[in-house]
Amino acid sequence: MKDKGIRPPREGRRLPRTTGSRHNFGIAPNLLRRTFKASEPDRIWLADISHVPTDEGWLSLAAVRDMTTMEIVGWSMSERLKGSLAVYAMRMALRNRRPAPICHSDRGIQYASGDYR
């Protein structure tokens, strides 16, 4: 293909924009300070959003993970990256487990918005 100058088609497979940390919402303090250890389950949860490529385009996946057991305790998936994605993942975690006193995430707008906090 290189010798003939042939390139595969790029059908909108660009990586989606991820964290939008330029917003006017308050930022929660970093209680972990890079100490990623927990003494027992349901003490510290980690929350993040990833993007999963599929044949039909990208899906956004929000997950809440228990730091001690590394189990996913809540998740949500959508074709669109919206604040509700993080909210639904946290709601699932709260339904399934005893609430953790600390939930650590990035400073993205999905986690700083009023609905999530």
Beta strands, then each sheet from edge to edge (+ up, - down):
strand 1: 44-54
strand 2: 57-66
strand 3: 72-78
strand 4: 102-104
sheet 1: 3+ 2- 1+ 4+
end
